[in-house]
Amino acid sequence: MGFYGYFFVFNDIPSEYYNLRIFNFGSGGNESQSTGGDVSLVTQGIYRRPVPYFYGVNQDTVLTFPLVFGSYTALDKTTQDLIHKWLFGQMGYKKLVIVQEDMSSMYYNCFLTDPKSVSIGNLGYAFEATVVCDSPWAWSNDKTFTRTYATDNVNDTFVFVNESANKDYLYPEIAFTLNSLGSGITITNVTDSNRQFIFAGITPLETITVDNNRQILSSSTGLYRLSKFNLNWFRLLQGMNTINISGGVSSFSMDYKFAITGG
């Protein structure tokens, strides 16, 4: 992974706190690393058939790359132990941000694994590790798209561009609030064969939040609202999507992040 940034932030702690910077030992000349977004083919070979059956692809190859970082001055044992506790053995994925101008709007959701110390003359100066991400990509910073409405009966059409590197659907988290006369909402993705996301028979001023990726929804009333939903979880195609929102709605928001390849 070709970084020219000197510093990084892991789990919200900057590497400068420990006087650490990104190194690249002995890497003169060309260097090749995965850019992410790889797929594995699902096929089946058949006797005396030269072309195997193709069933699709799995995007189950997560992005991994080496990271070398350290200090220009020797690190004492206490500092090395603190660095090790900060970076390694985490119990969940943490954000890794490379402090580099063209990477300021993205992060890796990852573990740092396989730690190795680098010593010179029995003094510790650096660490080597492998970054193992949660997906085949890095991620954009979290984004929010919002619309507010002053009319009683909304009929709003807009274009949303899904810039994700993932060619599969993007399932954002959405939230909407009904106005004082509202009883439901219809969200139509015209580009996705007029697929409709519909809630009907809910109460005025109610707020519904829907995590379309995990298929979880909640209501500000505390009531169970799955029976009021047509179960067409909202999704976005890669590229341009023409969206229509209709109903008695006072506000609509969409939280999302894009998959990013390259590095």
C-alpha positions as CSV (number, residue, x, y, z in Angstrom):
1,M,0.0,0.0,0.0
2,G,1.7,3.2,-1.2
3,F,1.6,5.7,1.6
4,Y,3.6,8.9,1.6
5,G,1.9,10.2,4.7
6,Y,4.2,10.2,7.7
7,F,1.7,9.7,10.5
8,F,-1.4,7.7,11.3
9,V,-4.3,7.6,13.7
10,F,-5.5,4.3,15.2
11,N,-8.5,4.1,17.5
12,D,-8.6,7.9,17.7
13,I,-5.0,8.2,19.0
14,P,-2.5,9.9,16.8
15,S,0.9,8.2,16.2
16,E,2.6,11.5,17.1
17,Y,1.6,10.9,20.7
18,Y,4.3,8.2,20.8
19,N,6.6,9.9,18.3
20,L,5.8,7.3,15.7
21,R,5.8,7.7,12.0
22,I,5.2,5.4,9.0
23,F,8.4,3.8,7.6
24,N,9.1,1.8,4.5
25,F,12.3,-0.1,5.0
26,G,14.3,-1.2,2.0
27,S,11.6,-0.7,-0.6
28,G,13.5,1.0,-3.4
29,G,12.1,0.5,-6.9
30,N,8.7,-0.9,-7.7
31,E,6.3,-2.2,-5.1
32,S,2.9,-3.9,-5.6
33,Q,0.2,-4.4,-3.0
34,S,-3.5,-5.2,-3.1
35,T,-5.8,-2.3,-3.9
36,G,-8.9,-4.2,-2.5
37,G,-12.2,-5.0,-4.0
38,D,-11.2,-8.5,-5.1
39,V,-13.8,-11.3,-5.7
40,S,-13.7,-15.1,-5.6
41,L,-15.5,-16.9,-8.3
42,V,-18.2,-19.5,-7.6
43,T,-18.0,-22.1,-10.3
44,Q,-18.4,-25.9,-10.8
45,G,-16.6,-28.0,-13.3
46,I,-18.5,-30.7,-15.1
47,Y,-17.0,-33.9,-16.7
48,R,-16.2,-33.4,-20.4
49,R,-17.4,-29.8,-20.3
50,P,-14.5,-27.4,-21.0
51,V,-16.3,-24.3,-19.6
52,P,-17.3,-24.6,-15.9
53,Y,-20.7,-23.4,-14.8
54,F,-20.5,-19.9,-13.3
55,Y,-22.8,-19.2,-10.4
56,G,-21.6,-15.8,-9.3
57,V,-19.0,-14.2,-7.1
58,N,-18.2,-13.8,-3.4
59,Q,-16.7,-10.6,-2.0
60,D,-15.2,-12.4,0.9
61,T,-11.5,-11.6,0.4
62,V,-10.8,-8.8,2.8
63,L,-8.2,-6.2,2.2
64,T,-4.8,-6.8,3.9
65,F,-1.5,-5.0,3.7
66,P,1.8,-4.6,5.6
67,L,2.5,-1.5,7.8
68,V,5.9,-0.5,9.2
69,F,6.1,2.3,11.7
70,G,8.5,3.5,14.3
71,S,10.7,6.3,15.7
72,Y,14.0,7.8,14.7
73,T,15.0,7.5,18.4
74,A,15.1,4.3,20.4
75,L,11.9,3.3,22.2
76,D,12.4,2.2,25.8
77,K,10.6,-0.9,27.1
78,T,7.9,1.0,28.8
79,T,7.0,2.9,25.7
80,Q,7.1,-0.2,23.6
81,D,4.6,-1.9,26.0
82,L,2.3,1.1,25.8
83,I,2.4,1.1,22.0
84,H,1.7,-2.7,21.9
85,K,-1.3,-2.3,24.2
86,W,-2.7,0.6,22.0
87,L,-2.3,-1.1,18.7
88,F,-2.5,-4.9,19.1
89,G,-4.9,-7.4,20.7
90,Q,-8.0,-5.3,20.2
91,M,-11.4,-7.0,20.8
92,G,-13.1,-5.4,17.8
93,Y,-12.4,-3.5,14.6
94,K,-10.8,0.0,15.0
95,K,-10.4,2.9,12.6
96,L,-7.0,3.4,11.0
97,V,-6.5,6.8,9.3
98,I,-3.4,7.6,7.3
99,V,-2.5,11.3,7.7
100,Q,-2.1,12.0,4.0
101,E,-3.8,14.7,2.0
102,D,-5.5,12.5,-0.5
103,M,-6.7,10.1,2.2
104,S,-8.2,12.6,4.6
105,S,-11.8,11.5,3.8
106,M,-11.3,7.7,4.3
107,Y,-10.3,5.1,6.8
108,Y,-9.6,1.4,7.2
109,N,-11.8,-0.5,9.7
110,C,-9.3,-3.1,10.8
111,F,-7.2,-5.1,13.2
112,L,-3.4,-4.8,13.3
113,T,-2.1,-8.3,13.5
114,D,1.2,-10.3,13.5
115,P,3.2,-7.7,15.3
116,K,7.0,-7.8,15.1
117,S,9.5,-5.4,16.7
118,V,12.4,-4.1,14.7
119,S,15.7,-3.5,16.6
120,I,19.0,-2.0,15.8
121,G,21.9,-2.9,18.1
122,N,19.5,-4.4,20.7
123,L,17.5,-1.1,20.8
124,G,13.9,-1.1,19.6
125,Y,13.0,1.5,16.9
126,A,10.1,0.2,14.9
127,F,7.2,-2.3,14.5
128,E,6.0,-4.4,11.6
129,A,2.4,-5.4,11.4
130,T,-0.3,-6.7,9.0
131,V,-3.5,-4.6,8.6
132,V,-6.5,-6.9,8.2
133,C,-9.7,-5.0,7.2
134,D,-13.3,-5.9,7.7
135,S,-14.1,-5.9,4.0
136,P,-12.4,-5.8,0.6
137,W,-12.2,-2.0,0.8
138,A,-11.4,1.0,2.8
139,W,-14.4,3.3,3.8
140,S,-15.3,6.9,3.2
141,N,-16.0,8.9,6.3
142,D,-19.7,8.7,7.4
143,K,-22.0,10.9,5.3
144,T,-25.5,12.1,5.9
145,F,-28.0,13.2,3.2
146,T,-31.1,15.2,4.5
147,R,-34.3,16.7,3.1
148,T,-36.9,18.8,5.0
149,Y,-40.4,19.6,3.9
150,A,-42.9,22.3,4.7
151,T,-45.8,21.1,2.7
152,D,-48.5,18.7,4.0
153,N,-48.3,16.3,1.1
154,V,-44.8,15.7,-0.2
155,N,-43.9,14.6,-3.8
156,D,-40.2,15.1,-4.0
157,T,-37.9,13.7,-6.7
158,F,-34.1,14.0,-6.6
159,V,-31.0,12.3,-7.9
160,F,-28.5,10.5,-5.6
161,V,-25.1,9.3,-6.9
162,N,-23.8,6.2,-5.2
163,E,-20.0,6.5,-5.6
164,S,-19.2,3.3,-3.8
165,A,-16.7,0.9,-5.4
166,N,-18.9,-1.9,-4.4
167,K,-20.9,-3.0,-7.4
168,D,-23.5,-4.6,-5.1
169,Y,-26.4,-2.6,-3.6
170,L,-25.7,0.0,-0.9
171,Y,-28.1,-0.3,2.0
172,P,-28.1,2.9,3.9
173,E,-29.7,3.7,7.3
174,I,-32.6,6.0,6.8
175,A,-34.9,8.0,9.2
176,F,-38.1,9.9,8.5
177,T,-40.6,11.9,10.5
178,L,-44.2,12.3,9.6
179,N,-45.9,15.7,9.7
180,S,-49.0,16.5,11.8
181,L,-51.3,15.0,9.0
182,G,-49.1,12.1,7.9
183,S,-49.8,8.4,8.1
184,G,-47.2,6.9,5.8
185,I,-44.4,7.3,3.3
186,T,-43.5,5.8,-0.1
187,I,-39.9,6.0,-1.3
188,T,-39.4,4.8,-4.9
189,N,-36.0,4.1,-6.5
190,V,-37.1,4.8,-10.1
191,T,-33.7,3.6,-11.3
192,D,-34.1,0.2,-9.5
193,S,-37.1,-0.9,-11.6
194,N,-39.4,1.4,-9.5
195,R,-38.7,-0.5,-6.3
196,Q,-40.9,0.9,-3.5
197,F,-40.2,1.2,0.2
198,I,-43.6,1.8,1.9
199,F,-44.8,2.4,5.5
200,A,-48.5,2.9,5.9
201,G,-50.9,3.3,8.9
202,I,-48.5,4.9,11.3
203,T,-49.2,7.9,13.4
204,P,-48.6,11.7,12.8
205,L,-45.3,13.1,14.1
206,E,-43.9,9.6,14.4
207,T,-40.2,9.0,13.6
208,I,-39.1,5.7,12.1
209,T,-35.4,4.7,11.8
210,V,-34.5,1.8,9.5
211,D,-31.1,0.1,9.3
212,N,-31.6,-1.5,5.8
213,N,-28.3,-3.4,5.9
214,R,-29.1,-5.3,9.1
215,Q,-32.8,-5.1,8.5
216,I,-33.6,-3.5,11.9
217,L,-36.2,-0.8,12.4
218,S,-37.4,1.2,15.4
219,S,-40.1,3.8,16.1
220,S,-40.2,6.9,18.4
221,T,-43.5,5.5,19.7
222,G,-41.8,2.3,21.0
223,L,-44.4,0.3,19.0
224,Y,-43.5,-2.7,16.8
225,R,-43.9,-1.4,13.3
226,L,-42.8,-4.3,11.0
227,S,-46.4,-5.0,10.1
228,K,-46.7,-1.5,8.7
229,F,-43.8,-2.0,6.3
230,N,-43.9,-3.7,2.9
231,L,-40.4,-5.3,3.7
232,N,-38.7,-3.8,0.6
233,W,-35.6,-2.7,2.3
234,F,-34.3,0.5,0.8
235,R,-31.2,0.1,-1.5
236,L,-29.2,2.0,-4.0
237,L,-27.6,0.9,-7.2
238,Q,-24.0,1.8,-8.0
239,G,-24.0,5.1,-9.9
240,M,-27.0,7.4,-10.4
241,N,-30.3,6.8,-8.6
242,T,-33.5,8.7,-9.2
243,I,-35.5,8.8,-5.9
244,N,-39.0,9.9,-5.3
245,I,-40.4,10.5,-1.8
246,S,-44.2,10.9,-1.3
247,G,-46.5,11.1,1.7
248,G,-47.0,13.3,4.8
249,V,-43.4,13.7,5.7
250,S,-41.6,16.6,7.5
251,S,-38.0,15.3,7.2
252,F,-36.0,12.5,5.7
253,S,-32.3,11.6,6.3
254,M,-30.0,8.9,5.0
255,D,-26.7,7.9,6.7
256,Y,-24.2,6.0,4.5
257,K,-20.5,5.4,3.6
258,F,-18.9,4.4,0.4
259,A,-16.5,1.5,-0.2
260,I,-13.1,2.8,-1.6
261,T,-10.5,0.9,-3.4
262,G,-6.9,1.8,-4.2
263,G,-4.1,3.1,-2.1
